Amino acid sequence: MELETSSSQFQGQTQVVSKRQNYIGWDEYFMGVARLSSLRSKDPNTQVGACIVNRDMRIVGIGYNGMPAGCSDDELPWERSGSFLETKYAYICHAEMNAILNKNSSDLRDCTMYVDFFPCNECAKLVIQAGIKKVVYMRDKYKDKPAFIASRKLLEMAGVEIVQFMPKRSSITVSFDLDDEAQALMYPTSSTNHSTTDSDLKPHTNEK
Ligand code: ZN
C-alpha cells in the first residue's frame, strides 16, 4: 500500500494507478488449471488434466488421469504393452471422464472442456453425452490412431466445436517461494513480448 501511495504522489504530482496489463487470459487460466491438475497424475508416461467451464466462466469440473477410486494405484499395472489385463488401459480413468464425473453443477450443457490432449473416442462419447459444446485441447499427438480418428468423427457429427489452444506465452510460473511471491504474481513468465488485449479475455466460446 505504501508503495502505491508514494508512486501515485511522486513529487507532489497525482498519478492515476492503472490496472495490471500482464494478467493471464481466460484460456490461459483454464488451460493452466487443467495442466496443474495433470501434475496430480501418477501415470509415469502420460499426465493429462481437464477443466470444465460453464457459460459464466466458472469452473464446474476438474480431473486428471488415474485409477478408479478405491483401486490401488500401487497394485494395478502402469504398463503400456503386454496382455490387456497387465496394462494400464484396462483400468485407468481418463482425465476427461474424471472431470465430467467430478462435476459440481447439475449438468454440463453448453460447457467448454480444456484438456491437455485431444480426447480419445471413449471420452468423446462422454463429452457429447454430457452436453459439452466445445473442447479446447493442447496436443493432438495421436491423431492418426483409430481411436482419435473416431473421436474427431463423433465430435464433429455432434457439433462439438474443437479448438487447439494457442498460448501467447510458453509458461506461467506458480511459486511457493515466499521471497519470490511478489515477482511471480506481478510478472508471469512470458516467452514473447506479450501485451494483453481485450481479446485475451474472451474464451473461444461464451463471449463475455
Ligand atoms: Zn479418453
Residues whose N, C-alpha, C, O or C-beta is under 5 A from the ligand:
A	BS01	ZN	H94 P119 C120 C123
